[in-house]
Amino acid sequence: MVMDLPSELEFSLVTPDRQVVRESVIAVSIPGKDGYLGILPGHAPLLTELKPGEVSYTSAGITHYLAVSEGFAEVLPQRVIVLAQASERPEEIDLSRAEEARRRAEEILRQVESEAEREEARRALERAMARLEVAGRASRP
């Protein structure tokens, strides 16, 4: 029995404050807890925890980029839903604030002794690095 796979996915990314994206796309990449996941139409269902990083999605031949903090994603054959604590488009990121957050997190990592403080500083550094990476990108074909 041959199943027809969908040609697009319905992609939604929401935060507690707003719906960042809701559109039909041909591919999505998300920062899963254990590495990046590439998702195409017809993907096997899964739930995953997200780490801070870059989400990319392609629609109409253009790849778009977003920075996300921690969250969760649900993947179904025809739909991807990302629930993130925070998300920003490249043009929304204040480069000087992101760079200062990176410097601050690196300094804290050098000074802290407790594992809990080290873990919090590491997550702050991941968030800052993701924001800096996305800020350097523009949507492109």
C-alpha positions, 0 to 999 in steps of 0.5 A: 500500500502506497501512501501519498505524503503531504507536500507541505507542513503547517508550521506554528511557533508560539510563545506565552506572549504571541504567535510568531509564525503560522504558515505552510512550509516545505521544511523545518529545522529545530534545536532538539535537546540532543541535536538539530532535527530536520523535518519534512512533510510526512515526518514520523510523529514525535515530541521533543524538548528544545534547547536554545538555538535557531529554528529555520523554516522554508516557504516559497523558496525562502528560508527564514530564521528565528532564535528560540529559548527552551521549549517543546515541539510536537511533530506530526506528518502534516504539522509542527507546533513549537512552544517556546519560552521566547522567540525573536526574528533577526530584525527584532534582536538587539545586537548590543544586548545579545553581545553583552549577555554573551559576555556576562554569561562567559564571565559567570562561567569562569567564576561560578563554583556550583553546578547549578550556577554553572548550568544556568550560565551555560543556558544563558550563553546558549540563548545569547549565542543563538540570538547572535547567530540569528541576528547575523542572518536575513531571510534568503532564497 
